[in-house]
Amino acid sequence: MRPTSPGPGRVLAVDWGERYLGFAVSDEGQCLARPLGVHRRAGPASDLAAVKARMDGVVEVLVGLPRRTDGRPGPSEAKALEFTRWLQDSVACPVNTCDEWLTTVIAQQRMASAGRVPGRVDAQAAAVLLQGYLDRRVGSMPRNQREN
């Protein structure tokens, strides 16, 4: 299924991890993604507060699913899907998922090539995930609906 826009507003991406959540957000035109910080997980109430603190102007949430290189579900995918279902019941906008394969590796490479020492890359990985999602959405739009 090709991603479709829920309408004007920001898209929030969550790079799900067992210990950390990385966040990225799009601009209101849903063209560009930027990192939006990292949250050290400390239970459902804390995780939800971290998500809600980043929901200003958000019309869609995107959760990355950890998959294996062959596309099969990774060992943590069931937990990420459980988080996604819980989030769907907790926020007032659509929550979708997207394969996050290689987002961390790409984020680490970009940070290294920019001369930055890779530390916590969760927010950068969320930005890679979100930018790919936004780019695929634009690529699936009819040419006459694309903004110039």
PyRosetta script that sets phi, psi and omega in degrees:
from pyrosetta import init, pose_from_sequence

init()
pose = pose_from_sequence("MRPTSPGPGRVLAVDWGERYLGFAVSDEGQCLARPLGVHRRAGPASDLAAVKARMDGVVEVLVGLPRRTDGRPGPSEAKALEFTRWLQDSVACPVNTCDEWLTTVIAQQRMASAGRVPGRVDAQAAAVLLQGYLDRRVGSMPRNQREN")
pose.set_psi(1, 132.9)
pose.set_omega(1, 179.5)
pose.set_phi(2, -83.8)
pose.set_psi(2, 139.3)
pose.set_omega(2, -179.7)
pose.set_phi(3, -66.6)
pose.set_psi(3, 140.2)
pose.set_omega(3, 176.0)
pose.set_phi(4, -124.8)
pose.set_psi(4, 150.0)
pose.set_omega(4, -177.2)
pose.set_phi(5, -75.3)
pose.set_psi(5, 135.8)
pose.set_omega(5, 176.2)
pose.set_phi(6, -79.5)
pose.set_psi(6, 0.9)
pose.set_omega(6, -177.2)
pose.set_phi(7, 120.7)
pose.set_psi(7, 178.9)
pose.set_omega(7, -176.7)
pose.set_phi(8, -65.1)
pose.set_psi(8, 143.7)
pose.set_omega(8, 179.1)
pose.set_phi(9, 137.8)
pose.set_psi(9, 179.0)
pose.set_omega(9, -176.3)
pose.set_phi(10, -85.3)
pose.set_psi(10, 152.9)
pose.set_omega(10, 171.6)
pose.set_phi(11, -112.4)
pose.set_psi(11, 129.3)
pose.set_omega(11, 178.1)
pose.set_phi(12, -102.4)
pose.set_psi(12, 126.7)
pose.set_omega(12, 176.9)
pose.set_phi(13, -105.8)
pose.set_psi(13, 141.6)
pose.set_omega(13, 177.9)
pose.set_phi(14, -121.4)
pose.set_psi(14, 119.1)
pose.set_omega(14, 172.2)
pose.set_phi(15, -89.0)
pose.set_psi(15, 98.5)
pose.set_omega(15, -174.6)
pose.set_phi(16, -74.8)
pose.set_psi(16, 136.1)
pose.set_omega(16, 173.8)
pose.set_phi(17, -146.0)
pose.set_psi(17, 160.5)
pose.set_omega(17, -178.7)
pose.set_phi(18, -64.0)
pose.set_psi(18, -32.4)
pose.set_omega(18, -178.1)
pose.set_phi(19, -110.5)
pose.set_psi(19, -25.0)
pose.set_omega(19, -176.3)
pose.set_phi(20, -135.3)
pose.set_psi(20, 151.2)
pose.set_omega(20, 167.6)
pose.set_phi(21, -113.8)
pose.set_psi(21, 126.5)
pose.set_omega(21, 173.7)
pose.set_phi(22, -101.5)
pose.set_psi(22, 142.8)
pose.set_omega(22, -177.4)
pose.set_phi(23, -123.5)
pose.set_psi(23, 146.8)
pose.set_omega(23, 171.0)
pose.set_phi(24, -143.6)
pose.set_psi(24, 156.4)
pose.set_omega(24, -179.1)
pose.set_phi(25, -138.5)
pose.set_psi(25, 148.8)
pose.set_omega(25, 176.5)
pose.set_phi(26, -90.7)
pose.set_psi(26, 167.5)
pose.set_omega(26, 168.1)
pose.set_phi(27, -74.0)
pose.set_psi(27, 171.5)
pose.set_omega(27, -177.9)
pose.set_phi(28, -65.8)
pose.set_psi(28, -25.5)
pose.set_omega(28, 177.2)
pose.set_phi(29, -81.5)
pose.set_psi(29, -2.7)
pose.set_omega(29, 177.9)
pose.set_phi(30, 58.3)
pose.set_psi(30, 43.1)
pose.set_omega(30, 178.6)
pose.set_phi(31, -109.6)
pose.set_psi(31, -38.7)
pose.set_omega(31, -174.0)
pose.set_phi(32, -123.7)
pose.set_psi(32, 140.2)
pose.set_omega(32, 177.6)
pose.set_phi(33, -106.4)
pose.set_psi(33, 145.8)
pose.set_omega(33, 174.0)
pose.set_phi(34, -139.5)
pose.set_psi(34, 145.9)
pose.set_omega(34, 178.7)
pose.set_phi(35, -61.5)
pose.set_psi(35, 148.5)
pose.set_omega(35, -176.4)
pose.set_phi(36, -135.5)
pose.set_psi(36, 23.0)
pose.set_omega(36, 173.2)
pose.set_phi(37, 103.4)
pose.set_psi(37, 173.1)
pose.set_omega(37, -176.1)
pose.set_phi(38, -128.2)
pose.set_psi(38, 143.1)
pose.set_omega(38, 177.4)
pose.set_phi(39, -121.6)
pose.set_psi(39, 125.9)
pose.set_omega(39, 173.8)
pose.set_phi(40, -80.4)
pose.set_psi(40, 120.9)
pose.set_omega(40, -174.2)
pose.set_phi(41, -66.1)
pose.set_psi(41, 136.2)
pose.set_omega(41, -179.6)
pose.set_phi(42, -143.5)
pose.set_psi(42, 28.3)
pose.set_omega(42, 179.2)
pose.set_phi(43, 115.2)
pose.set_psi(43, 164.0)
pose.set_omega(43, -174.9)
pose.set_phi(44, -57.3)
pose.set_psi(44, -42.6)
pose.set_omega(44, -178.3)
pose.set_phi(45, -64.1)
pose.set_psi(45, -42.2)
pose.set_omega(45, 178.7)
pose.set_phi(46, -66.6)
pose.set_psi(46, -42.8)
pose.set_omega(46, 178.9)
pose.set_phi(47, -62.2)
pose.set_psi(47, -44.3)
pose.set_omega(47, -179.9)
pose.set_phi(48, -65.0)
pose.set_psi(48, -41.0)
pose.set_omega(48, 177.6)
pose.set_phi(49, -60.7)
pose.set_psi(49, -39.5)
pose.set_omega(49, 179.2)
pose.set_phi(50, -65.4)
pose.set_psi(50, -41.1)
pose.set_omega(50, 177.8)
pose.set_phi(51, -66.1)
pose.set_psi(51, -50.9)
pose.set_omega(51, -176.7)
pose.set_phi(52, -62.1)
pose.set_psi(52, -30.6)
pose.set_omega(52, 177.7)
pose.set_phi(53, -65.3)
pose.set_psi(53, -17.7)
pose.set_omega(53, -177.8)
pose.set_phi(54, -110.0)
pose.set_psi(54, 13.3)
pose.set_omega(54, -172.9)
pose.set_phi(55, -90.6)
pose.set_psi(55, 5.2)
pose.set_omega(55, -178.0)
pose.set_phi(56, -59.5)
pose.set_psi(56, 115.9)
pose.set_omega(56, 178.8)
pose.set_phi(57, 74.5)
pose.set_psi(57, 10.3)
pose.set_omega(57, -176.4)
pose.set_phi(58, -83.5)
pose.set_psi(58, 131.2)
pose.set_omega(58, 178.8)
pose.set_phi(59, -112.2)
pose.set_psi(59, -5.9)
pose.set_omega(59, 179.9)
pose.set_phi(60, -158.3)
pose.set_psi(60, 143.4)
pose.set_omega(60, 173.9)
pose.set_phi(61, -116.2)
pose.set_psi(61, 138.0)
pose.set_omega(61, 179.9)
pose.set_phi(62, -120.2)
pose.set_psi(62, 125.5)
pose.set_omega(62, 178.8)
pose.set_phi(63, -111.7)
pose.set_psi(63, 129.0)
pose.set_omega(63, 177.9)
pose.set_phi(64, -77.7)
pose.set_psi(64, 135.2)
pose.set_omega(64, 178.1)
pose.set_phi(65, -104.1)
pose.set_psi(65, 124.1)
pose.set_omega(65, 178.1)
pose.set_phi(66, -73.4)
pose.set_psi(66, 116.8)
pose.set_omega(66, -179.2)
pose.set_phi(67, -120.3)
pose.set_psi(67, 160.9)
pose.set_omega(67, 175.4)
pose.set_phi(68, -79.5)
pose.set_psi(68, 165.9)
pose.set_omega(68, -178.7)
pose.set_phi(69, -62.6)
pose.set_psi(69, -23.8)
pose.set_omega(69, 178.8)
pose.set_phi(70, -89.9)
pose.set_psi(70, 5.8)
pose.set_omega(70, 177.2)
pose.set_phi(71, 90.6)
pose.set_psi(71, -8.8)
pose.set_omega(71, 178.1)
pose.set_phi(72, -72.6)
pose.set_psi(72, 157.2)
pose.set_omega(72, 177.3)
pose.set_phi(73, -57.8)
pose.set_psi(73, 135.9)
pose.set_omega(73, 176.2)
pose.set_phi(74, -81.4)
pose.set_psi(74, 172.5)
pose.set_omega(74, -176.4)
pose.set_phi(75, -64.7)
pose.set_psi(75, -21.9)
pose.set_omega(75, -179.0)
pose.set_phi(76, -101.0)
pose.set_psi(76, -0.9)
pose.set_omega(76, -174.6)
pose.set_phi(77, -61.7)
pose.set_psi(77, -38.7)
pose.set_omega(77, 180.0)
pose.set_phi(78, -60.9)
pose.set_psi(78, -39.3)
pose.set_omega(78, 178.5)
pose.set_phi(79, -68.9)
pose.set_psi(79, -39.2)
pose.set_omega(79, 178.4)
pose.set_phi(80, -65.6)
pose.set_psi(80, -37.8)
pose.set_omega(80, 177.2)
pose.set_phi(81, -67.9)
pose.set_psi(81, -36.8)
pose.set_omega(81, 176.2)
pose.set_phi(82, -63.2)
pose.set_psi(82, -43.3)
pose.set_omega(82, 175.9)
pose.set_phi(83, -59.8)
pose.set_psi(83, -42.8)
pose.set_omega(83, -179.4)
pose.set_phi(84, -62.4)
pose.set_psi(84, -46.0)
pose.set_omega(84, 178.8)
pose.set_phi(85, -62.1)
pose.set_psi(85, -42.1)
pose.set_omega(85, 177.9)
pose.set_phi(86, -62.2)
pose.set_psi(86, -42.6)
pose.set_omega(86, 179.8)
pose.set_phi(87, -65.3)
pose.set_psi(87, -38.8)
pose.set_omega(87, 178.0)
pose.set_phi(88, -58.0)
pose.set_psi(88, -34.2)
pose.set_omega(88, 179.0)
pose.set_phi(89, -82.1)
pose.set_psi(89, -8.2)
pose.set_omega(89, -171.8)
pose.set_phi(90, -112.1)
pose.set_psi(90, -15.2)
pose.set_omega(90, -179.9)
pose.set_phi(91, -122.7)
pose.set_psi(91, 159.2)
pose.set_omega(91, -172.9)
pose.set_phi(92, -97.6)
pose.set_psi(92, 27.0)
pose.set_omega(92, 177.4)
pose.set_phi(93, -139.4)
pose.set_psi(93, 167.6)
pose.set_omega(93, 179.5)
pose.set_phi(94, -61.8)
pose.set_psi(94, 142.2)
pose.set_omega(94, 174.5)
pose.set_phi(95, -120.8)
pose.set_psi(95, 119.6)
pose.set_omega(95, -178.3)
pose.set_phi(96, -119.0)
pose.set_psi(96, 168.2)
pose.set_omega(96, 178.5)
pose.set_phi(97, -121.8)
pose.set_psi(97, 160.1)
pose.set_omega(97, -179.8)
pose.set_phi(98, -153.8)
pose.set_psi(98, 142.5)
pose.set_omega(98, 177.5)
pose.set_phi(99, -61.3)
pose.set_psi(99, 128.0)
pose.set_omega(99, -179.1)
pose.set_phi(100, -102.8)
pose.set_psi(100, 18.7)
pose.set_omega(100, -176.8)
pose.set_phi(101, -52.4)
pose.set_psi(101, 127.6)
pose.set_omega(101, 176.7)
pose.set_phi(102, 70.9)
pose.set_psi(102, 3.4)
pose.set_omega(102, -178.2)
pose.set_phi(103, -62.5)
pose.set_psi(103, -38.9)
pose.set_omega(103, 179.6)
pose.set_phi(104, -67.4)
pose.set_psi(104, -42.0)
pose.set_omega(104, 179.1)
pose.set_phi(105, -62.5)
pose.set_psi(105, -44.8)
pose.set_omega(105, 179.1)
pose.set_phi(106, -62.9)
pose.set_psi(106, -43.2)
pose.set_omega(106, 179.2)
pose.set_phi(107, -62.0)
pose.set_psi(107, -42.9)
pose.set_omega(107, 178.8)
pose.set_phi(108, -63.1)
pose.set_psi(108, -42.3)
pose.set_omega(108, 179.6)
pose.set_phi(109, -63.8)
pose.set_psi(109, -42.4)
pose.set_omega(109, 180.0)
pose.set_phi(110, -65.3)
pose.set_psi(110, -41.4)
pose.set_omega(110, 178.9)
pose.set_phi(111, -64.5)
pose.set_psi(111, -42.6)
pose.set_omega(111, 179.6)
pose.set_phi(112, -64.5)
pose.set_psi(112, -42.4)
pose.set_omega(112, -178.8)
pose.set_phi(113, -69.8)
pose.set_psi(113, -20.9)
pose.set_omega(113, 176.3)
pose.set_phi(114, -88.8)
pose.set_psi(114, 2.8)
pose.set_omega(114, 178.6)
pose.set_phi(115, 80.8)
pose.set_psi(115, 13.3)
pose.set_omega(115, 179.2)
pose.set_phi(116, -97.6)
pose.set_psi(116, 138.5)
pose.set_omega(116, 177.9)
pose.set_phi(117, -76.2)
pose.set_psi(117, 117.9)
pose.set_omega(117, 179.2)
pose.set_phi(118, -63.9)
pose.set_psi(118, 121.0)
pose.set_omega(118, 173.4)
pose.set_phi(119, -114.4)
pose.set_psi(119, -119.0)
pose.set_omega(119, 173.5)
pose.set_phi(120, -71.5)
pose.set_psi(120, 115.1)
pose.set_omega(120, -177.0)
pose.set_phi(121, -104.3)
pose.set_psi(121, 7.9)
pose.set_omega(121, -173.3)
pose.set_phi(122, -58.2)
pose.set_psi(122, -43.5)
pose.set_omega(122, -179.7)
pose.set_phi(123, -69.1)
pose.set_psi(123, -38.2)
pose.set_omega(123, 177.2)
pose.set_phi(124, -65.1)
pose.set_psi(124, -39.8)
pose.set_omega(124, 178.2)
pose.set_phi(125, -65.5)
pose.set_psi(125, -38.0)
pose.set_omega(125, 176.6)
pose.set_phi(126, -63.1)
pose.set_psi(126, -37.4)
pose.set_omega(126, 178.5)
pose.set_phi(127, -67.4)
pose.set_psi(127, -38.8)
pose.set_omega(127, 176.4)
pose.set_phi(128, -62.8)
pose.set_psi(128, -46.7)
pose.set_omega(128, 178.0)
pose.set_phi(129, -56.8)
pose.set_psi(129, -50.0)
pose.set_omega(129, -176.8)
pose.set_phi(130, -66.4)
pose.set_psi(130, -41.9)
pose.set_omega(130, -179.3)
pose.set_phi(131, -63.0)
pose.set_psi(131, -40.4)
pose.set_omega(131, 176.8)
pose.set_phi(132, -62.1)
pose.set_psi(132, -41.5)
pose.set_omega(132, 178.8)
pose.set_phi(133, -62.9)
pose.set_psi(133, -45.9)
pose.set_omega(133, 179.7)
pose.set_phi(134, -64.7)
pose.set_psi(134, -42.1)
pose.set_omega(134, 179.8)
pose.set_phi(135, -63.8)
pose.set_psi(135, -40.5)
pose.set_omega(135, 177.9)
pose.set_phi(136, -65.2)
pose.set_psi(136, -36.1)
pose.set_omega(136, 179.7)
pose.set_phi(137, -64.5)
pose.set_psi(137, -45.3)
pose.set_omega(137, 179.2)
pose.set_phi(138, -63.4)
pose.set_psi(138, -40.4)
pose.set_omega(138, 179.1)
pose.set_phi(139, -64.7)
pose.set_psi(139, -22.7)
pose.set_omega(139, -179.1)
pose.set_phi(140, -91.9)
pose.set_psi(140, -5.7)
pose.set_omega(140, -179.5)
pose.set_phi(141, -81.5)
pose.set_psi(141, 144.5)
pose.set_omega(141, 172.3)
pose.set_phi(142, -59.5)
pose.set_psi(142, 142.9)
pose.set_omega(142, -176.3)
pose.set_phi(143, -52.1)
pose.set_psi(143, -38.7)
pose.set_omega(143, -176.5)
pose.set_phi(144, -71.7)
pose.set_psi(144, -9.3)
pose.set_omega(144, 178.0)
pose.set_phi(145, -101.4)
pose.set_psi(145, -6.0)
pose.set_omega(145, -179.7)
pose.set_phi(146, -78.1)
pose.set_psi(146, 143.0)
pose.set_omega(146, 175.0)
pose.set_phi(147, -82.2)
pose.set_psi(147, 143.7)
pose.set_omega(147, 178.1)
pose.set_phi(148, -99.5)
pose.dump_pdb("model.pdb")
